[in-house]
């Protein structure tokens, strides 16, 4: 099936390019700053690597409403050369492996000197990849991991999220939502669910009709099945987002802004509490063609000086 083969080729290319939009850990008490994760991230408390798309339904507060740092909370400070600091609350209880992976990558100094390579107004700023283009990364345990979606964490303005390949693979690249316009989550979830359900149905039809005599049949069938299953699970995650809408979710999208059509599709694991002006300044820099016809590459280098992890005292 030429159509499916082309679709898979495009998906594989997108996976290389890293698209961005595309269990509980006990909180620590009275620990200081930069090396505060030594006990939480010991082998005994280390979260298991997420090897299958994980969906956790919750109506907890998460990053809705007025997010503040409280005693014992973990937070990251992303220092961007010539722009300033972005302070982000992390959510190890809601997204345990995602936060663990980020913290461990920070502790190894992995992000120091890396850049923000993709800026799209009213969408996101993306960076942290080793090749400076959105790809080439791996998680702290090697390879990739899968989406860890918790419905209490959503794509509000300032949300910290993992970039994701076309087949749902995550590593160390991340993005921060910069959209300040209000979103209508109920409407967005309805539309994105329908779109994913339709794509999944089309993939299923194409797979069922795939002739065994087709060149590279096994590869096409394997990758096609993976793409189909990822799309089905994404639809399930979007439905879970819709089923757990609260008044606080709707109000936060109205007042803070964000991009609710990404919910369920990508992993949110943090929320900016200070440094929104830095996000805005980065977003506003001049942009040039990224080589693929997209005016999203910053005309000046936007470099991460360092990222540090702290515990609120």
C-alpha positions, 0 to 999 in steps of 0.5 A: 500500500503506497499510501501507508508506506508514504505515511510511515516514511513521513512518520519516521522522518518526523520521529527523527526531527522530534515533533512537539505540539509535539505511582507516587514518590514521597516528597522530601522534607527539609532538603537543600537546593542543588543536590536535593534529589539524592535520596528521592532518586535512589535505586529504592525510590527510582520510578520505573521507565515508562515503556508504554503510553501511560494515562492517569485520570485525575481531577486533582489541582495539578497545574490549574489555578494559581500555581505557587511553590510550597514547602517541599516542592521541587522546582527547576531554574532554567537560566538562559544566556542574555534572557534570564531565568525561568522558574518551573514547579515540577510534579513528581507525584503526577509524572514520576518518571518524566520528572525523574528523567529531567532531574537526572539529565540536569544533574549530569549537566546535559542541558548546559550549552544546549539551545532553544531551536524552535520558536512559534508564537502562540504555541511553544518554545522548544529546546534541550536537544543534543543536535540543536535541531530537535533530535539525537537525544536519549533519556537518562536510562538510554533510548526513549520512553513513552508519554506519561499523561496525567489529566491534572497536568495541562498545556497552560501558558508556561507548562513544561512538556516533553517533545515527542516523536511521531510514534510517541517516543520521548527523550530529553528535548522539551518545550514550554508553552507560550500561548497566552490566548484563551482556549476552549478545552471541551471543544478542543478535546471533541475535535482532537479526539475525533481527528485521532479516532478517524486517523486510527480507523484509516490506519486500521483499514490500510493495515487490513488491506495490506498485501503480504506480497508488498515489498517490505511487508513486515516492516510496514506492518510493524511500523503501521501497527505501532502508529495505529496503536499510538493513535488509538491510545492518544484518542483514549488520553484525549477522552480522559482529558475531556472526562476530567474537565473541572471548573478550574481547568476551564477557568485557567484556560480562560484566564492564563491561556494555553493550548488545550488541543495538545492535552493528551497528546504530550507529557506535561511535567512542570509549570512556570511560576516565575519568568514568564517575561523571559518566555515572552522575550525568547518568543519575540526574537527575530526568526528565520527559515529553519531549512524546511520552509518554517520561519521558526529558527531564532536568528540569534543563538538562545543558549541554556547557561544551566539548569538547577534543581531546588527544593522549596524550604 
